[in-house]
Amino acid sequence: EAVRERLSHPRTYLHPRGTRFEIGTLPGGQGSAVLGLTGKGNQSSAVLTERAIQEFSPVALLFVGVAGALWDTPLGDVVFGTHVYAYHGGTSEDDGFKARPRAWESPHGLSQTAAHLARIDSWAPRTEPRPRVHFGPVAAGEVVQNSRVSPEAAWIRQTFNDALAVEMEGAGIAQAGHLSSTPVGVVRGISDHADGRKATASDLSWQPIAAANAAAFAL
């Protein structure tokens, strides 16, 4: 919804297998964007992203949504994923769980463009506090992270100490882009701190703000 309201004249495009996309004009009339909804999880996002790539041959993929902050990134700020970690890969041994993650790096050109936009600071809405962009890895798994004290939360902080945000779809998008040599950018607005307060009034009020800021930066 946050992306759609920024596109001009969105029109429905129905894939033969039932997936419903929308095609709209980018702000300023400089090209078109195809909008698709992946649903939850890396498997779903990978399949639908591959479908979109095959149907539209995009010049780039931008995954826009919300995420939980793993550290103290302010609510409403935007994280651009310099890397995406699929953090659930590993092996279970007698002496504990050993990480075997996969990682995808954001393409150089896309990262440079994002960093340039963040420097000139012309994208952000004129609200207070004004949102900022943070650059760092995003951790993508298969469960909702809503604790700072659970064993899994502690393991993520120890094993993926540089990750700024945690979510559930970025790894699927990154893998689909990698297989088709399509540049992928993961743009996430911070709506919570993954600290047990998901689905509270605070989280519900911040989700639209975080999504709007992510959409503004992505477009």
C-alpha positions as a Markdown table, in Angstrom:
| # | Residue | x | y | z |
|---|---|---|---|---|
| 1 | Glu | 0.0 | 0.0 | 0.0 |
| 2 | Ala | 2.8 | 2.4 | 0.9 |
| 3 | Val | 4.4 | 1.9 | -2.5 |
| 4 | Arg | 1.2 | 1.8 | -4.5 |
| 5 | Glu | 0.0 | 5.2 | -3.4 |
| 6 | Arg | 3.2 | 6.7 | -4.8 |
| 7 | Leu | 2.7 | 5.2 | -8.3 |
| 8 | Ser | 0.6 | 6.9 | -11.0 |
| 9 | His | -2.3 | 5.1 | -12.7 |
| 10 | Pro | -1.7 | 1.6 | -11.3 |
| 11 | Arg | -3.3 | -1.1 | -13.4 |
| 12 | Thr | -3.9 | -4.8 | -12.7 |
| 13 | Tyr | -1.8 | -7.4 | -14.5 |
| 14 | Leu | -3.0 | -11.0 | -13.9 |
| 15 | His | -0.4 | -13.7 | -14.3 |
| 16 | Pro | -1.7 | -16.9 | -16.0 |
| 17 | Arg | -1.1 | -18.8 | -12.7 |
| 18 | Gly | -3.2 | -16.4 | -10.7 |
| 19 | Thr | -0.6 | -14.1 | -9.2 |
| 20 | Arg | -2.0 | -10.5 | -9.3 |
| 21 | Phe | 0.6 | -7.8 | -10.1 |
| 22 | Glu | 0.0 | -4.0 | -10.6 |
| 23 | Ile | 2.0 | -1.9 | -13.0 |
| 24 | Gly | 2.3 | 1.8 | -12.3 |
| 25 | Thr | 4.3 | 4.8 | -13.4 |
| 26 | Leu | 7.1 | 5.9 | -11.1 |
| 27 | Pro | 7.1 | 9.4 | -9.6 |
| 28 | Gly | 8.0 | 12.0 | -12.2 |
| 29 | Gly | 7.0 | 9.7 | -15.0 |
| 30 | Gln | 10.5 | 8.2 | -15.2 |
| 31 | Gly | 9.7 | 4.6 | -15.9 |
| 32 | Ser | 7.4 | 1.9 | -14.7 |
| 33 | Ala | 7.3 | -0.3 | -11.6 |
| 34 | Val | 5.6 | -3.7 | -11.2 |
| 35 | Leu | 4.2 | -4.1 | -7.7 |
| 36 | Gly | 3.8 | -7.6 | -6.2 |
| 37 | Leu | 2.9 | -8.9 | -2.8 |
| 38 | Thr | 5.1 | -11.8 | -1.6 |
| 39 | Gly | 3.5 | -12.9 | 1.6 |
| 40 | Lys | 5.4 | -14.2 | 4.6 |
| 41 | Gly | 8.5 | -16.3 | 4.4 |
| 42 | Asn | 11.6 | -16.7 | 2.2 |
| 43 | Gln | 10.2 | -19.6 | 0.2 |
| 44 | Ser | 7.1 | -17.7 | -0.9 |
| 45 | Ser | 9.0 | -14.6 | -1.6 |
| 46 | Ala | 11.6 | -16.5 | -3.7 |
| 47 | Val | 8.9 | -18.3 | -5.8 |
| 48 | Leu | 6.9 | -15.1 | -6.5 |
| 49 | Thr | 10.0 | -13.1 | -7.2 |
| 50 | Glu | 11.1 | -15.6 | -9.8 |
| 51 | Arg | 7.7 | -15.5 | -11.4 |
| 52 | Ala | 7.9 | -11.7 | -11.6 |
| 53 | Ile | 11.4 | -11.8 | -13.1 |
| 54 | Gln | 10.3 | -14.3 | -15.8 |
| 55 | Glu | 7.2 | -12.2 | -16.6 |
| 56 | Phe | 8.7 | -8.7 | -16.6 |
| 57 | Ser | 12.5 | -8.9 | -17.0 |
| 58 | Pro | 13.1 | -6.0 | -14.5 |
| 59 | Val | 16.2 | -3.9 | -14.5 |
| 60 | Ala | 16.2 | -4.2 | -10.7 |
| 61 | Leu | 14.3 | -5.7 | -7.8 |
| 62 | Leu | 13.5 | -3.6 | -4.7 |
| 63 | Phe | 12.0 | -5.3 | -1.7 |
| 64 | Val | 10.1 | -2.8 | 0.4 |
| 65 | Gly | 8.6 | -3.4 | 3.8 |
| 66 | Val | 9.1 | -3.2 | 7.6 |
| 67 | Ala | 11.5 | -5.0 | 9.9 |
| 68 | Gly | 12.5 | -5.3 | 13.5 |
| 69 | Ala | 15.7 | -3.6 | 14.7 |
| 70 | Leu | 18.3 | -5.8 | 16.3 |
| 71 | Trp | 20.1 | -2.9 | 18.0 |
| 72 | Asp | 18.9 | 0.6 | 18.7 |
| 73 | Thr | 18.0 | 1.9 | 15.3 |
| 74 | Pro | 15.2 | 4.5 | 15.9 |
| 75 | Leu | 11.6 | 3.5 | 14.9 |
| 76 | Gly | 10.7 | 4.9 | 11.5 |
| 77 | Asp | 14.3 | 5.0 | 10.2 |
| 78 | Val | 15.2 | 3.0 | 7.1 |
| 79 | Val | 17.7 | 0.2 | 6.7 |
| 80 | Phe | 19.3 | -0.5 | 3.3 |
| 81 | Gly | 20.6 | -4.1 | 3.3 |
| 82 | Thr | 24.3 | -4.1 | 2.3 |
| 83 | His | 24.1 | -7.9 | 2.8 |
| 84 | Val | 21.3 | -10.3 | 3.4 |
| 85 | Tyr | 21.9 | -13.2 | 5.7 |
| 86 | Ala | 19.8 | -16.4 | 5.6 |
| 87 | Tyr | 20.6 | -17.0 | 9.2 |
| 88 | His | 18.7 | -20.3 | 9.8 |
| 89 | Gly | 21.3 | -22.5 | 7.9 |
| 90 | Gly | 23.4 | -24.7 | 10.2 |
| 91 | Thr | 24.2 | -28.1 | 11.6 |
| 92 | Ser | 23.2 | -29.5 | 15.0 |
| 93 | Glu | 26.1 | -31.1 | 16.8 |
| 94 | Asp | 26.6 | -32.7 | 20.2 |
| 95 | Asp | 28.3 | -29.6 | 21.4 |
| 96 | Gly | 25.7 | -27.2 | 20.0 |
| 97 | Phe | 24.4 | -25.5 | 16.9 |
| 98 | Lys | 27.0 | -24.4 | 14.3 |
| 99 | Ala | 26.0 | -21.7 | 11.8 |
| 100 | Arg | 26.1 | -22.4 | 8.1 |
| 101 | Pro | 24.5 | -19.2 | 6.8 |
| 102 | Arg | 24.2 | -18.1 | 3.2 |
| 103 | Ala | 24.8 | -14.4 | 2.4 |
| 104 | Trp | 24.2 | -12.2 | -0.6 |
| 105 | Glu | 25.8 | -8.8 | -1.1 |
| 106 | Ser | 23.9 | -5.8 | -2.5 |
| 107 | Pro | 25.2 | -5.0 | -6.0 |
| 108 | His | 27.8 | -2.2 | -6.1 |
| 109 | Gly | 25.8 | 0.1 | -8.3 |
| 110 | Leu | 22.6 | -0.2 | -6.3 |
| 111 | Ser | 24.5 | 0.4 | -3.0 |
| 112 | Gln | 26.2 | 3.4 | -4.5 |
| 113 | Thr | 22.9 | 4.9 | -5.6 |
| 114 | Ala | 21.4 | 4.3 | -2.2 |
| 115 | Ala | 24.3 | 5.9 | -0.4 |
| 116 | His | 24.2 | 8.9 | -2.7 |
| 117 | Leu | 20.5 | 9.4 | -2.0 |
| 118 | Ala | 21.1 | 9.1 | 1.7 |
| 119 | Arg | 23.8 | 11.8 | 1.5 |
| 120 | Ile | 21.8 | 14.4 | -0.4 |
| 121 | Asp | 18.9 | 13.7 | 1.9 |
| 122 | Ser | 16.2 | 14.8 | -0.5 |
| 123 | Trp | 14.0 | 11.7 | -0.2 |
| 124 | Ala | 12.8 | 12.0 | 3.4 |
| 125 | Pro | 9.4 | 13.4 | 4.3 |
| 126 | Arg | 9.5 | 16.7 | 6.3 |
| 127 | Thr | 8.4 | 15.1 | 9.5 |
| 128 | Glu | 9.9 | 15.3 | 13.0 |
| 129 | Pro | 11.9 | 13.3 | 13.8 |
| 130 | Arg | 13.1 | 13.1 | 10.3 |
| 131 | Pro | 14.0 | 9.6 | 9.3 |
| 132 | Arg | 17.5 | 8.5 | 8.5 |
| 133 | Val | 19.0 | 5.7 | 6.4 |
| 134 | His | 21.3 | 3.1 | 7.9 |
| 135 | Phe | 23.5 | 0.7 | 5.9 |
| 136 | Gly | 24.2 | -2.8 | 7.1 |
| 137 | Pro | 23.3 | -6.4 | 6.8 |
| 138 | Val | 19.7 | -7.7 | 7.2 |
| 139 | Ala | 19.0 | -11.1 | 8.8 |
| 140 | Ala | 16.2 | -13.1 | 7.1 |
| 141 | Gly | 14.8 | -16.2 | 8.8 |
| 142 | Glu | 11.7 | -18.2 | 9.0 |
| 143 | Val | 10.3 | -17.2 | 12.4 |
| 144 | Val | 9.0 | -13.9 | 13.9 |
| 145 | Gln | 11.6 | -12.5 | 16.2 |
| 146 | Asn | 9.9 | -10.8 | 19.1 |
| 147 | Ser | 12.3 | -11.1 | 22.0 |
| 148 | Arg | 15.7 | -9.7 | 23.0 |
| 149 | Val | 16.2 | -12.4 | 25.6 |
| 150 | Ser | 15.3 | -15.7 | 23.9 |
| 151 | Pro | 18.1 | -18.2 | 23.1 |
| 152 | Glu | 17.6 | -17.6 | 19.4 |
| 153 | Ala | 17.8 | -13.8 | 19.8 |
| 154 | Ala | 21.0 | -14.2 | 21.7 |
| 155 | Trp | 22.4 | -16.5 | 19.0 |
| 156 | Ile | 21.5 | -14.1 | 16.2 |
| 157 | Arg | 23.3 | -11.2 | 18.1 |
| 158 | Gln | 26.3 | -13.4 | 18.7 |
| 159 | Thr | 26.6 | -15.0 | 15.2 |
| 160 | Phe | 25.4 | -12.1 | 13.1 |
| 161 | Asn | 26.6 | -9.3 | 15.2 |
| 162 | Asp | 26.7 | -6.7 | 12.5 |
| 163 | Ala | 23.1 | -7.2 | 11.3 |
| 164 | Leu | 20.9 | -4.1 | 11.8 |
| 165 | Ala | 17.5 | -5.6 | 11.2 |
| 166 | Val | 15.6 | -8.9 | 11.2 |
| 167 | Glu | 12.8 | -10.0 | 8.9 |
| 168 | Met | 11.4 | -13.1 | 7.0 |
| 169 | Glu | 11.6 | -12.5 | 3.2 |
| 170 | Gly | 14.9 | -10.9 | 2.1 |
| 171 | Ala | 16.8 | -14.1 | 1.6 |
| 172 | Gly | 14.3 | -15.5 | -0.8 |
| 173 | Ile | 14.3 | -12.2 | -2.9 |
| 174 | Ala | 18.1 | -12.2 | -2.9 |
| 175 | Gln | 18.4 | -15.8 | -4.0 |
| 176 | Ala | 15.9 | -15.2 | -6.9 |
| 177 | Gly | 17.8 | -12.1 | -8.0 |
| 178 | His | 21.1 | -14.0 | -7.8 |
| 179 | Leu | 19.9 | -16.8 | -10.0 |
| 180 | Ser | 18.7 | -14.4 | -12.7 |
| 181 | Ser | 21.5 | -11.9 | -12.4 |
| 182 | Thr | 19.0 | -9.2 | -11.4 |
| 183 | Pro | 20.2 | -6.5 | -8.9 |
| 184 | Val | 18.3 | -6.7 | -5.6 |
| 185 | Gly | 17.9 | -4.0 | -3.0 |
| 186 | Val | 16.3 | -4.7 | 0.4 |
| 187 | Val | 14.8 | -1.5 | 1.9 |
| 188 | Arg | 13.2 | -1.9 | 5.3 |
| 189 | Gly | 11.5 | 0.6 | 7.6 |
| 190 | Ile | 12.0 | -0.1 | 11.3 |
| 191 | Ser | 8.6 | -0.6 | 13.0 |
| 192 | Asp | 9.7 | -2.4 | 16.2 |
| 193 | His | 12.8 | -3.4 | 18.1 |
| 194 | Ala | 12.1 | -7.2 | 18.2 |
| 195 | Asp | 11.7 | -6.9 | 21.9 |
| 196 | Gly | 8.4 | -8.4 | 22.8 |
| 197 | Arg | 6.2 | -5.5 | 21.8 |
| 198 | Lys | 5.0 | -6.7 | 18.4 |
| 199 | Ala | 1.3 | -6.5 | 17.9 |
| 200 | Thr | 1.0 | -3.8 | 20.5 |
| 201 | Ala | -0.5 | -0.3 | 20.0 |
| 202 | Ser | 3.1 | 1.1 | 19.5 |
| 203 | Asp | 4.0 | -1.4 | 16.8 |
| 204 | Leu | 0.7 | -1.0 | 15.0 |
| 205 | Ser | 1.1 | 2.8 | 14.9 |
| 206 | Trp | 4.7 | 2.6 | 13.7 |
| 207 | Gln | 4.2 | 0.1 | 10.9 |
| 208 | Pro | 2.5 | 2.5 | 8.5 |
| 209 | Ile | 5.1 | 5.2 | 9.2 |
| 210 | Ala | 8.0 | 2.7 | 8.7 |
| 211 | Ala | 6.5 | 1.4 | 5.5 |
| 212 | Ala | 5.9 | 4.9 | 4.2 |
| 213 | Asn | 9.5 | 5.9 | 4.8 |
| 214 | Ala | 10.8 | 2.7 | 3.2 |
| 215 | Ala | 8.6 | 3.3 | 0.2 |
| 216 | Ala | 9.7 | 6.9 | -0.1 |
| 217 | Phe | 13.4 | 6.0 | -0.1 |
| 218 | Ala | 13.0 | 3.0 | -2.5 |
| 219 | Leu | 11.1 | 5.0 | -5.1 |
